[in-house]
Amino acid sequence: MNTATQKNSLIWTEIDYEREGKQVGFLHLPHSVTRSAYGTIAIPVAVIRNGEGPTVFLMAGNHGDEYEGQIVLTKLIRSLEPGQIKGRVIVMPAANLPAAMDGARVSPLDGGNLNRAFPGDPEGTPTFAIAHYINTTLYPMADYHHDLHSGGSSLDYMPFCSARLGPDEELNRRALAALHAFGAPLSFVWAYSPDNRLAAASAIANGVVALGGEFGGCARVSISGVKLVERGVRNLLAHAGVLKDWKIQHDGPTRLVELKGKDYYVYAPEPGLFEAFCELGETVTAGQPCGQVVFPDNPARDPVPCHFKRDGLLVCKRHPGRVTRGDCVAHLATDR
Ligand code: CA
């Protein structure tokens, strides 16, 4: 634990995480600005508790422009009653609230990307203070966690639920069991994921069984993505032993895929207009052209292609046509 995580959070709440019943309230993050000297950012949180049992912490709006999880968790808070559960469910439907209200990946207050802000800093900017609170208050209470994502404004995804592998084999085994229980047609393992600033990295470091997932993209609301998350979250709650009277539902066996290295990604080689050659769900081979950058501002210039570096399933594509050099335009997965 670094020195920042040992300091106390300035966030306060009227929520009592130990109280029986259902509470819907706010985390108050002090934010002193010209229009509100003693103001706070009121970040929504709900706690539903019924006796002893596991704690499941569900989160969406880590990235503000990813909507399926925000919709499902908002509705879950309204519908889930203590009598339906055993244990505790903690829900943050808009974790980086300023970003969610802006419909943006990052916060307009500090440019902060919550999923690159862990383990956080209580005296840092709002995004880092939120990460710190989640890491030091909520993850230590949780047995299971789901951080619901999609591709946001810049990416489109084949919908999948995911788990990230960590150093603890037993925790990995439990995460893969939870991944199967979620019941998405496609399940994804981040076997290569070196970035320790992710929420999942901090959840795993707290010993939490942590899932993630990409349930759409292009900053739209996917109807099928919402349905998948609605059922999957309940499947996860039942798998954890928290949701009573819910039979885990699957359409069929999941296809389990993984990402194992940097060579699964393709990047734009030049700034310009990207012409993609492949659709999501296509199987591609090493050396196959992924697409090319064309130059409408200089039509005499030859297009510049980029290629897949390995065989795989195309699970993620860039959404906007304009690219700059270094933009990720695609990534693959391979069967596990
Ligand atoms: Ca995301």
Residues whose N, C-alpha, C, O or C-beta is under 5 A from the ligand:
A	BS01	CA	H63 H149 S150
